């Protein structure tokens, strides 16, 4: 996937492009939500990543979850789709990220503490979330607060 984005970037430079992402909303037994302090921006957000060519959203979700957290899960339900945002990366690349946030049930694995993409992984109570990486992740958090027993949210 990194090669795919590199190829696209070689053609369009830093221009804004549309990228598709998935995010994981993972609860522990205490009702806390897993967040990742991202290495690219040193800020907290839901774990997840970009969809690769040929992958389904669910395949991306489970792959990214395993790569970033060491956890293996099962997709439970769609929380929401978040599409009207702009993000700029530290290298200047700009995109309109379209993110599908899913609730995920953990079935196995051991939470890693740190890796190339994560400076830290930690569970937070819903009433004590840190500042999040951008408005898209903030809107995801607000929807999680509203409850997962509602129909999916669209932004």
N, C-alpha and C positions, 0 to 999 in steps of 0.2 A: 504494500500500500504506500509506503513511504516513497517507493520508486514511482508509483502512479502520480502522487502529488508533486514529486520533483519534476516529472515529465510535463505535467500541466503547468507548473510554475515556470519551466524553461520556455514555454510558449507565451504565457501571459504576464510574466514578471510578478510584481507585487499587487497587481490589480485585484479588485474584489471579485471573488468567485464564490459560488455556492458549494458548500461542503455538507455532507450528511454525517451525523454523529448519533451515537446512542449513549445513554447515561444509565447508571445502575443506582436504584434506591434500595439499599440493603439495611434491614433492621437486625439488631441482635436480640437476644432473649429479654433484654431490659427495655426494649422499645427505643433504643438509640440508633441513629443513622450513621453509616460509614461515610466519611469524607476523606478526600485525598488532598494533601497540600502539594500542588503541582510544581514540578521542577522548572517549567518554562516561565511561570509568572510568580512563583513563591506565594500563592494564594490558595485558599481552600475551594473545593468544588466536588461535585459528585463524580465518582470514577466513571470512565467511559472512554470512547475514542471514535475515530473515523471509520466509516464503512469502506471496506475494500471492494474492488471490482469483483463481482461474482458472489459476494456474501449476502446473506439475508440479514435483516436487522437483528434477529435472535442469535445468529451465528456470531455477528460482530460483538453483541452484548456479552456473550459467554466467553469469547476469546479475550476481549479487553479486560473483563473482570479477572480472569485467570492471570493474564500478563501483569496487570497493575496491582493486584491484591494478593495473589496466591490462593484465592478462593474459587471454588467451582459451584455453580448455581443452576437454578432452574427458573426460567422466566415465568413470573406469576401473572402480571397484568400491566397494561399500559397506564401510566400516570398521566402523561400529556405529551403534546407535540409543541415545540417551541421554535418558531420560524422567522420572526420579524426582528432580527438583531444584526448587529455588525460586531465583528471582533477583529482586532489587530494583534498579531504576535510580535514578540520582541524583535524578530528579524525584519519586521515591516510588512510581512504578508498580511493581506486583508481578506476577510471572507464574510459571507452571510451563513452562519451555522444553523442548520436545521437539525434539531436534536429531539430524539424520541426517548423519553424517560420511562423506564420500566421498573416495577418492583421486582426484586429478585430474592428467591429463597435460597439460602446457602445449604448445599448438601454435603460438601466436604472441603478439605484444604486447610491450610494454616495461614493466618494473616501475616503477610510480610511487613516489616517495619519501614523499609526504604528500598527503592530501586531507581533505575534511570529516569523514570517519569514521575516518581513520587518521592518527595522529600520526607513525607510522613503520612501514615494512614491511622485514622483514629475514629472511634465511635463517639458521637455527640448526642446529648439529649435534645429533643426537638425545641425545647425552650432555652437552649444555650448554644445556638449555632454561632460559629465565628463569622466574620465578614467573608463574603463569598467573592469569587473571582470576577464575576460580571453580572449584569442585570438578568441575563438568561438563567443563570444558576439561582439567582435570588427569586425569580418567578417560579422556578421548579420547587424551591423550598416552600414558598407560600402555598403552592398546590398540595404539597405533602402535608402541610399543616391543616389544610382544609379537609383532608381525609381521603383515604384511598377507596372508600365505599361509594364515591361519586363516579359519574361518567368521566372519561378522560377529559382533561383540560386542553384547550388550544390557544396558543399565543402567537 
